[in-house]
């Protein structure tokens, strides 16, 4: 097959990078292909090179790959960029969460919304926009496929600050469809859904049997007791949200809980809603570096020589969709339907802001990604999604413009924040723990106290008769104008004399 596909990987040591490596060896439609891997970390890059070379020799499958220390050269004349950069993960997530808990903030997912989502924005947007700026120079027709958190914020950054085409990928709705259809006693492959909203807070608007056309939405009520109740991706809390809003949310309890304004610590414990820590190694192992993307990638060259590891690599139970997207974009397969893509809102959801990042189903083909027109979301759902959109955009503004005010406003709108008075100190504490990953000038600018409004009560003037510590008035305020003299005349409020 002619027309080789050139794919640049930014973030070669993470899950999505390894999924792509499996894909190019296991799916002949991906070939011919040239992997162009940015070697940001020499140890990681050397190990991945050793792994790919061993697989190629062992299997005889022809996959071309090259490693680049110069990122711009890795991007030159590329067709697709898999943006999978995830700085020092999952250590950064643990560190952010520990800081949040000191201020009474208890995120569950901690990577999309929540203060951890803001720090994720600060860590990843500069890398992404650096890539986008270089693409504009050396590969202006490339498509960036974004696969890491905070997905909507990364999409917003490249949408508003670059001319490069992009598509955001999240398979959360797949997991919800599988669990919900299984709870109905249906085969997931026979069930189709249409869900829409914003990343990590979408709602199922339609659900049907692909073979018969039967509407499955009426079956949700009876399915709820049978859906998965435990674990980090359970749906116990999701059932409650469905009962409140009338549409089933996605993609699972701890992801949606960080996006909603009515989740207290007590609720987290009583339902319960487990956080993502339950799927990770111990906190000690994460913080000392023995459980991380980098640690795993450094071992890859040796581990692949284990026959069982090689067999699992070549025969995974499933692939992420990003490889299929590339095949469709490259014209190697016909039009491909996707259950969720993150794109700029160009009339797809009419009661969310134009140009904001929304998540909708769509099609991908050689002409690009095409989201479905959803129309209006139910008002209550639209209001929740709108709050997220504004929070995302403020986070990106804070990052790009180095604007502390925007950062504080983004934090204040985070549903996990329940105390406005903590956000000044919380922001500074998070910047301190993330200073090793951020540009020093950026940190200094965001911590500059000269240009901020203090987020605290304003002390009243000494002559103000209505100070909080003033004696109570003789007569309470009476809300009945018929009572004349008592209508505020002796309580310091509006009176007839005024």
TADA-V67370 format. One record per residue. N is the residue number from 0. RES is the residue in one small letter. PSI is psi as a letter, one per 20 degrees, with the letter a starting at -180 (* if undefined). OMEGA is omega as a letter, one per 20 degrees, with the letter a starting at -180 (none if undefined). Layout:
N_RES_PSI_OMEGA / N_RES_PSI_OMEGA
This chain:
0_x_p_r / 1_x_a_r / 2_x_m_a / 3_x_q_a / 4_x_p_r / 5_x_p_a / 6_x_p_r / 7_x_p_a / 8_x_o_r / 9_x_o_a / 10_x_l_a / 11_x_i_a / 12_x_j_a / 13_x_r_a / 14_x_g_a / 15_x_h_r / 16_x_g_a / 17_x_h_r / 18_x_h_r / 19_x_h_r / 20_x_g_r / 21_x_g_a / 22_x_g_a / 23_x_h_r / 24_x_h_a / 25_x_i_a / 26_x_o_a / 27_x_h_r / 28_x_i_r / 29_x_i_a / 30_x_q_j / 31_x_q_a / 32_x_q_r / 33_x_o_r / 34_x_p_r / 35_x_o_a / 36_x_p_r / 37_x_p_a / 38_x_m_a / 39_x_g_r / 40_x_o_a / 41_x_g_a / 42_x_g_r / 43_x_g_a / 44_x_g_a / 45_x_g_a / 46_x_g_r / 47_x_h_r / 48_x_g_r / 49_x_g_a / 50_x_g_a / 51_x_h_r / 52_x_g_r / 53_x_g_a / 54_x_g_a / 55_x_g_r / 56_x_h_a / 57_x_h_a / 58_x_h_a / 59_x_j_r / 60_x_p_a / 61_x_o_r / 62_x_o_r / 63_x_p_r / 64_x_q_r / 65_x_q_r / 66_x_q_a / 67_x_p_r / 68_x_h_r / 69_x_o_a / 70_x_h_a / 71_x_h_r / 72_x_h_r / 73_x_h_a / 74_x_i_a / 75_x_p_r / 76_x_k_r / 77_x_q_r / 78_x_g_a / 79_x_q_r / 80_x_o_r / 81_x_o_a / 82_x_o_a / 83_x_j_a / 84_x_p_a / 85_x_n_a / 86_x_p_r / 87_x_l_a / 88_x_q_j / 89_x_j_a / 90_x_g_a / 91_x_h_r / 92_x_g_r / 93_x_g_a / 94_x_g_r / 95_x_g_a / 96_x_g_r / 97_x_g_r / 98_x_g_a / 99_x_g_a / 100_x_h_r / 101_x_h_a / 102_x_j_r / 103_x_k_r / 104_x_p_a / 105_x_n_r / 106_x_q_r / 107_x_g_r / 108_x_g_r / 109_x_j_a / 110_x_i_a / 111_x_f_r / 112_x_a_a / 113_x_r_r / 114_x_h_r / 115_x_h_r / 116_x_h_r / 117_x_g_r / 118_x_h_r / 119_x_h_r / 120_x_g_a / 121_x_h_a / 122_x_h_a / 123_x_h_a / 124_x_g_r / 125_x_h_r / 126_x_g_a / 127_x_g_a / 128_x_h_r / 129_x_g_r / 130_x_g_a / 131_x_g_r / 132_x_h_r / 133_x_h_r / 134_x_h_r / 135_x_h_a / 136_x_g_a / 137_x_i_a / 138_x_m_a / 139_x_i_a / 140_x_j_a / 141_x_q_r / 142_x_p_r / 143_x_p_r / 144_x_o_a / 145_x_p_a / 146_x_j_a / 147_x_r_r / 148_x_q_j / 149_x_o_a / 150_x_g_a / 151_x_h_a / 152_x_h_r / 153_x_g_r / 154_x_g_r / 155_x_g_a / 156_x_g_a / 157_x_h_r / 158_x_g_a / 159_x_i_a / 160_x_j_r / 161_x_q_r / 162_x_i_a / 163_x_p_r / 164_x_q_a / 165_x_q_r / 166_x_p_r / 167_x_p_a / 168_x_p_r / 169_x_p_a / 170_x_k_a / 171_x_g_a / 172_x_h_r / 173_x_g_a / 174_x_g_r / 175_x_g_r / 176_x_g_a / 177_x_g_a / 178_x_g_a / 179_x_g_r / 180_x_h_r / 181_x_g_r / 182_x_h_r / 183_x_i_a / 184_x_j_a / 185_x_q_r / 186_x_p_a / 187_x_h_a / 188_x_i_r / 189_x_j_a / 190_x_p_r / 191_x_q_r / 192_x_q_r / 193_x_o_r / 194_x_q_a / 195_x_q_a / 196_x_c_r / 197_x_r_a / 198_x_p_a / 199_x_j_r / 200_x_m_r / 201_x_r_a / 202_x_p_a / 203_x_o_a / 204_x_h_r / 205_x_q_r / 206_x_p_a / 207_x_r_r / 208_x_p_a / 209_x_h_a / 210_x_h_a / 211_x_i_a / 212_x_j_a / 213_x_p_r / 214_x_p_a / 215_x_i_a / 216_x_h_r / 217_x_i_a / 218_x_i_a / 219_x_g_a / 220_x_g_a / 221_x_h_a / 222_x_h_a / 223_x_g_r / 224_x_i_a / 225_x_i_a / 226_x_q_a / 227_x_p_a / 228_x_h_a / 229_x_r_r / 230_x_r_a / 231_x_i_a / 232_x_k_r / 233_x_r_a / 234_x_k_a / 235_x_g_r / 236_x_h_r / 237_x_h_r / 238_x_g_r / 239_x_g_a / 240_x_h_r / 241_x_g_a / 242_x_h_r / 243_x_g_a / 244_x_i_r / 245_x_j_r / 246_x_p_a / 247_x_p_a / 248_x_r_r / 249_x_q_j / 250_x_l_r / 251_x_r_a / 252_x_g_a / 253_x_h_r / 254_x_g_a / 255_x_h_a / 256_x_h_r / 257_x_i_a / 258_x_i_a / 259_x_q_a / 260_x_j_a / 261_x_k_a / 262_x_o_r / 263_x_r_r / 264_x_h_r / 265_x_h_r / 266_x_g_r / 267_x_g_a / 268_x_h_a / 269_x_h_a / 270_x_g_i / 271_x_r_r / 272_x_n_a / 273_x_q_r / 274_x_r_a / 275_x_i_a / 276_x_h_a / 277_x_i_r / 278_x_i_a / 279_x_r_r / 280_x_r_a / 281_x_q_r / 282_x_h_r / 283_x_g_a / 284_x_h_r / 285_x_g_a / 286_x_h_r / 287_x_j_r / 288_x_j_a / 289_x_i_r / 290_x_n_a / 291_x_r_r / 292_x_g_a / 293_x_g_a / 294_x_g_a / 295_x_g_a / 296_x_h_a / 297_x_h_a / 298_x_i_a / 299_x_h_a / 300_x_h_r / 301_x_g_a / 302_x_h_a / 303_x_i_a / 304_x_i_r / 305_x_p_a / 306_x_h_a / 307_x_h_r / 308_x_g_r / 309_x_g_r / 310_x_g_r / 311_x_h_r / 312_x_g_a / 313_x_i_a / 314_x_m_r / 315_x_q_r / 316_x_h_r / 317_x_q_r / 318_x_q_r / 319_x_q_a / 320_x_i_a / 321_x_h_r / 322_x_g_r / 323_x_h_r / 324_x_g_r / 325_x_h_r / 326_x_g_r / 327_x_g_r / 328_x_h_a / 329_x_i_r / 330_x_j_a / 331_x_i_r / 332_x_q_r / 333_x_a_r / 334_x_p_a / 335_x_p_r / 336_x_p_r / 337_x_q_a / 338_x_i_a / 339_x_p_r / 340_x_q_r / 341_x_o_a / 342_x_r_r / 343_x_p_a / 344_x_o_r / 345_x_l_a / 346_x_j_a / 347_x_g_r / 348_x_o_a / 349_x_i_r / 350_x_k_r / 351_x_q_a / 352_x_p_r / 353_x_p_r / 354_x_i_r / 355_x_r_a / 356_x_p_r / 357_x_r_r / 358_x_o_a / 359_x_r_r / 360_x_r_r / 361_x_a_r / 362_x_q_r / 363_x_p_r / 364_x_a_a / 365_x_i_r / 366_x_i_r / 367_x_a_r / 368_x_p_a / 369_x_o_r / 370_x_q_r / 371_x_q_r / 372_x_o_a / 373_x_h_a / 374_x_b_a / 375_x_p_r / 376_x_q_r / 377_x_q_a / 378_x_g_a / 379_x_g_r / 380_x_g_r / 381_x_h_a / 382_x_h_r / 383_x_g_r / 384_x_h_a / 385_x_g_r / 386_x_g_r / 387_x_g_r / 388_x_g_a / 389_x_g_r / 390_x_g_r / 391_x_g_a / 392_x_h_r / 393_x_h_r / 394_x_g_r / 395_x_g_r / 396_x_g_r / 397_x_h_a / 398_x_g_a / 399_x_g_a / 400_x_i_a / 401_x_l_a / 402_x_o_a / 403_x_h_r / 404_x_g_r / 405_x_h_r / 406_x_g_r / 407_x_h_r / 408_x_h_r / 409_x_g_r / 410_x_g_a / 411_x_h_a / 412_x_i_r / 413_x_p_r / 414_x_h_a / 415_x_i_r / 416_x_o_a / 417_x_i_a / 418_x_o_a / 419_x_h_a / 420_x_i_a / 421_x_i_a / 422_x_h_r / 423_x_g_a / 424_x_h_r / 425_x_g_r / 426_x_g_a / 427_x_g_a / 428_x_h_r / 429_x_h_r / 430_x_h_r / 431_x_g_a / 432_x_h_r / 433_x_j_a / 434_x_h_a / 435_x_i_a / 436_x_i_a / 437_x_q_r / 438_x_p_a / 439_x_h_r / 440_x_h_r / 441_x_g_a / 442_x_g_a / 443_x_g_a / 444_x_g_a / 445_x_h_a / 446_x_j_a / 447_x_o_a / 448_x_i_a / 449_x_h_a / 450_x_k_a / 451_x_q_r / 452_x_p_r / 453_x_p_a / 454_x_m_a / 455_x_r_r / 456_x_q_r / 457_x_p_a / 458_x_p_a / 459_x_q_r / 460_x_q_a / 461_x_h_a / 462_x_i_a / 463_x_o_a / 464_x_i_a / 465_x_k_r / 466_x_q_a / 467_x_h_a / 468_x_j_r / 469_x_q_r / 470_x_q_r / 471_x_q_r / 472_x_q_a / 473_x_g_a / 474_x_p_r / 475_x_q_r / 476_x_p_r / 477_x_p_a / 478_x_l_r / 479_x_o_a / 480_x_h_a / 481_x_h_a / 482_x_j_r / 483_x_d_a / 484_x_h_a / 485_x_i_a / 486_x_m_r / 487_x_i_a / 488_x_h_a / 489_x_j_r / 490_x_j_r / 491_x_j_r / 492_x_a_a / 493_x_p_a / 494_x_r_r / 495_x_h_a / 496_x_h_r / 497_x_*_none
